[in-house]
Amino acid sequence: MEQREAPVFIETDELAKLIETEKDLKVFDCTMSLTPEDGDAILNYHNSHIPGSEFLDLRYLKNASAPFPNTIPPLDLFKDTMKKHNVRLQSRVVLYDAKGLYMSTRAFWLFKVFGHLSVSVLNGGLAKWLKEERTVSKNETGPADSFNYTFNPALFADYQTIIDLESKSEPKDTLVLDARPDASYANGHLTDGHSLFYKNLQTADCTVKSTEEIREILASKNLDFTQKIITQCQSGNTATYLFAALKHAGHGDVRVYDGSYSEYSAKKSQQ
């Protein structure tokens, strides 16, 4: 069975229908706790999650031997994780997190970069699901098969990609977008980086803005939507929200700089 390309973002009512009708559906809570106030993400999942969903622990879905945080995991680790959760290449996958922010888009990018097409992010995440008083569960799920994942380099950028881009003469065919807040950008950024805080592409309730709004935001910053784009942030998380939002807006050539500014600044300082 061939894979089916899925929309980048899916609405809560659409997921509710999929839960009722889609036999090979895999829904994952991708929440990571970043502060003590967030509580224990796994415990929170066990206490309340979307029916049939499983917990995808992004803390371990990374390259543990890399010198920088949150770098892309080896292909074999990703495959093994998919086997553990019984996610087939043909499975319909929906990802969410507790606040509808960038952890689910990090997972979305990982699925995409390893060749899974039928994957979407729940727009607004668990927060929107709960706000609409939809059913939650304490039960977990299981089984499936077929795990022929492959790495897609067209969605991935590394330090050498950035250095090669910097060495090119103007005008360049690729935009580098920095997903961090303006203050972080001002304190240091990639030579070719342009500031585009990821929250500017969200509404107040953390749902993604429309295709038209996203394109207008880029135009207002004199950023050419038709150019190739590389997204980056501090360590590769919020950059994936730009990746997902730009894909949602119809952009065909977006990559994530996995090591992001953490890697870039460290390696530049050694030169």
C-alpha positions as CSV (number, residue, x, y, z in Angstrom):
1,M,0.0,0.0,0.0
2,E,1.4,3.4,-1.0
3,Q,1.7,6.3,1.5
4,R,-0.8,9.1,1.4
5,E,0.3,12.7,1.8
6,A,-1.5,14.3,4.7
7,P,-2.2,18.0,5.6
8,V,0.4,19.5,7.9
9,F,-2.1,20.6,10.5
10,I,-5.4,18.7,11.4
11,E,-8.3,20.2,13.3
12,T,-9.8,18.6,16.4
13,D,-13.0,17.6,14.7
14,E,-11.1,16.0,12.0
15,L,-9.1,13.9,14.5
16,A,-12.2,12.9,16.3
17,K,-13.6,11.5,13.0
18,L,-10.3,9.7,12.3
19,I,-10.4,8.1,15.7
20,E,-13.9,6.7,14.8
21,T,-13.1,5.7,11.2
22,E,-9.3,5.1,10.6
23,K,-8.2,1.6,11.3
24,D,-4.5,2.2,11.0
25,L,-4.3,5.5,13.1
26,K,-1.4,6.3,15.4
27,V,-1.9,9.3,17.7
28,F,1.1,10.5,19.8
29,D,1.4,12.9,22.7
30,C,4.9,14.4,22.1
31,T,5.0,16.7,25.2
32,M,8.3,17.5,26.8
33,S,8.5,19.2,30.2
34,L,10.9,22.1,30.0
35,T,10.3,23.6,33.5
36,P,9.2,22.3,36.9
37,E,5.9,24.1,36.4
38,D,5.1,21.8,33.4
39,G,5.1,18.8,35.7
40,D,6.0,15.3,34.6
41,A,5.0,14.9,30.9
42,I,4.6,11.1,31.1
43,L,2.5,11.3,34.3
44,N,0.4,14.0,32.8
45,Y,-0.1,11.8,29.7
46,H,-1.2,8.8,31.9
47,N,-3.7,11.1,33.7
48,S,-5.2,12.6,30.6
49,H,-4.7,11.9,26.9
50,I,-6.6,11.8,23.6
51,P,-8.3,8.4,23.3
52,G,-6.0,5.7,21.7
53,S,-2.9,7.9,21.8
54,E,0.5,6.8,22.9
55,F,3.4,8.8,24.5
56,L,6.3,9.5,22.2
57,D,9.3,10.4,24.4
58,L,11.3,12.9,22.4
59,R,14.0,13.0,25.2
60,Y,15.3,9.8,23.7
61,L,14.6,10.4,20.1
62,K,17.8,12.2,19.4
63,N,21.5,11.6,18.8
64,A,22.8,11.0,22.4
65,S,26.4,11.1,21.3
66,A,26.2,14.5,19.6
67,P,27.8,17.5,21.3
68,F,24.6,19.6,20.9
69,P,21.1,19.1,22.3
70,N,18.1,17.8,20.4
71,T,20.1,16.7,17.3
72,I,18.5,14.3,14.8
73,P,18.6,10.6,15.9
74,P,20.3,7.9,13.8
75,L,18.0,6.2,11.3
76,D,18.2,2.9,13.2
77,L,17.0,4.5,16.4
78,F,14.1,6.1,14.6
79,K,13.2,2.8,13.0
80,D,13.4,1.0,16.4
81,T,11.2,3.6,17.9
82,M,8.6,3.1,15.2
83,K,8.7,-0.7,15.7
84,K,8.2,-0.2,19.4
85,H,5.1,1.8,18.7
86,N,4.0,-0.4,15.8
87,V,3.9,2.5,13.3
88,R,4.0,1.3,9.7
89,L,5.0,3.6,6.8
90,Q,1.4,3.4,5.7
91,S,0.0,4.3,9.2
92,R,-1.9,7.6,9.5
93,V,-0.1,9.5,12.2
94,V,-1.3,12.5,14.2
95,L,1.0,14.3,16.7
96,Y,0.1,16.7,19.5
97,D,1.5,18.1,22.7
98,A,0.0,19.6,25.8
99,K,0.1,23.3,24.7
100,G,-0.1,23.0,20.9
101,L,3.4,24.3,20.5
102,Y,6.6,23.1,19.0
103,M,7.3,19.6,20.5
104,S,4.7,18.1,18.2
105,T,6.2,20.0,15.2
106,R,9.7,18.6,16.2
107,A,8.2,15.1,16.0
108,F,6.5,16.0,12.7
109,W,9.8,17.1,11.2
110,L,11.4,13.8,12.3
111,F,8.7,11.8,10.7
112,K,9.0,13.8,7.5
113,V,12.8,13.6,7.4
114,F,12.7,9.9,7.7
115,G,10.1,9.5,4.9
116,H,6.7,9.2,6.6
117,L,4.2,11.2,4.5
118,S,0.9,10.6,6.2
119,V,1.6,12.6,9.3
120,S,-0.1,15.7,10.7
121,V,0.1,18.0,13.8
122,L,-3.1,18.6,15.8
123,N,-3.8,22.3,15.5
124,G,-3.9,23.7,19.0
125,G,-2.8,20.5,20.6
126,L,-4.3,18.9,23.8
127,A,-5.2,22.3,25.1
128,K,-7.7,23.0,22.3
129,W,-9.0,19.4,22.6
130,L,-9.7,19.9,26.3
131,K,-11.1,23.4,25.8
132,E,-13.7,21.9,23.5
133,E,-14.6,19.4,26.2
134,R,-13.7,16.4,24.0
135,T,-13.2,12.9,25.5
136,V,-9.9,12.1,27.1
137,S,-8.7,8.7,28.3
138,K,-6.3,7.0,30.6
139,N,-5.9,3.9,28.5
140,E,-3.0,3.0,26.2
141,T,-3.0,1.2,22.9
142,G,-0.8,-1.3,20.8
143,P,0.2,-3.3,17.6
144,A,1.0,-3.0,13.7
145,D,4.0,-3.8,11.3
146,S,6.2,-2.7,8.2
147,F,9.0,-0.3,9.1
148,N,10.9,0.6,5.9
149,Y,11.9,4.2,6.9
150,T,14.6,6.0,5.0
151,F,16.3,9.3,5.6
152,N,15.3,12.3,3.4
153,P,18.2,14.7,3.2
154,A,16.1,17.3,1.3
155,L,14.5,18.2,4.7
156,F,17.7,18.4,6.7
157,A,20.5,21.0,6.9
158,D,23.7,20.8,8.8
159,Y,26.6,23.1,9.7
160,Q,28.3,22.5,6.3
161,T,25.0,23.4,4.5
162,I,25.1,26.8,6.3
163,I,28.8,27.4,5.6
164,D,28.3,26.5,1.9
165,L,25.5,29.0,1.8
166,E,27.5,31.7,3.5
167,S,30.3,31.3,0.9
168,K,27.9,31.9,-2.0
169,S,27.8,35.4,-3.6
170,E,24.7,37.5,-3.6
171,P,21.9,37.2,-4.5
172,K,21.4,33.9,-2.7
173,D,18.7,31.4,-3.6
174,T,18.1,30.3,0.0
175,L,16.6,32.2,3.0
176,V,17.7,31.3,6.6
177,L,14.9,32.0,9.1
178,D,15.5,32.3,12.8
179,A,12.6,31.1,14.9
180,R,13.9,32.6,18.2
181,P,12.5,35.7,19.9
182,D,13.9,39.0,18.6
183,A,16.0,39.5,21.7
184,S,17.8,36.2,21.2
185,Y,18.3,37.0,17.5
186,A,19.8,40.4,18.4
187,N,22.3,38.8,20.8
188,G,23.8,36.7,18.0
189,H,22.6,34.9,14.9
190,L,23.7,33.2,11.7
191,T,25.4,35.5,9.2
192,D,22.5,34.9,6.7
193,G,19.8,34.6,9.3
194,H,16.5,36.6,9.2
195,S,14.4,36.9,12.4
196,L,10.9,35.3,12.2
197,F,9.8,34.4,15.7
198,Y,7.7,31.2,15.5
199,K,4.9,32.6,17.6
200,N,4.2,35.2,14.9
201,L,2.8,32.4,12.8
202,Q,0.4,31.4,15.6
203,T,-2.9,32.8,16.8
204,A,-3.5,33.7,20.4
205,D,-4.8,30.2,21.1
206,C,-1.7,28.5,19.6
207,T,-3.4,27.5,16.3
208,V,-1.5,28.0,13.1
209,K,-2.3,31.1,11.1
210,S,-3.8,30.8,7.6
211,T,-1.8,30.3,4.5
212,E,-2.6,33.8,3.4
213,E,-1.5,35.3,6.8
214,I,1.8,33.4,6.8
215,R,2.6,34.6,3.3
216,E,1.7,38.2,4.2
217,I,3.9,38.0,7.3
218,L,6.9,37.0,5.2
219,A,6.1,39.7,2.6
220,S,5.9,42.4,5.3
221,K,9.5,41.4,6.3
222,N,10.6,41.5,2.7
223,L,11.2,37.8,2.8
224,D,10.7,36.0,-0.6
225,F,8.3,33.0,-0.1
226,T,9.5,31.6,-3.5
227,Q,13.1,31.1,-2.3
228,K,14.4,27.9,-0.7
229,I,14.2,28.1,3.1
230,I,16.3,26.8,6.0
231,T,14.8,27.2,9.4
232,Q,16.8,27.3,12.6
233,C,16.5,28.3,16.3
234,Q,18.6,27.7,19.4
235,S,18.7,23.9,19.4
236,G,16.3,22.6,16.6
237,N,12.9,22.7,18.3
238,T,11.1,25.9,17.5
239,A,12.6,25.8,14.0
240,T,10.4,22.9,13.3
241,Y,7.3,25.1,13.9
242,L,8.5,27.3,11.1
243,F,9.0,24.2,9.0
244,A,5.5,23.0,9.7
245,A,3.8,26.4,9.2
246,L,5.7,27.0,5.9
247,K,4.7,23.6,4.7
248,H,1.1,24.3,5.7
249,A,1.4,27.5,3.7
250,G,2.4,25.6,0.6
251,H,6.1,26.0,0.5
252,G,7.8,23.2,-1.3
253,D,11.5,23.5,-0.3
254,V,12.0,23.9,3.5
255,R,14.8,22.4,5.6
256,V,15.6,22.5,9.3
257,Y,19.1,23.2,10.5
258,D,19.3,20.5,13.1
259,G,22.2,21.8,15.2
260,S,20.9,25.4,14.9
261,Y,22.5,28.3,16.7
262,S,24.0,26.1,19.5
263,E,26.1,24.2,17.0
264,Y,26.8,27.2,14.7
265,S,28.0,29.5,17.5
266,A,30.2,26.8,19.1
267,K,31.9,25.9,15.8
268,K,32.3,29.5,14.7
269,S,34.0,30.3,18.0
270,Q,36.6,27.6,17.3
271,Q,37.6,29.1,14.0
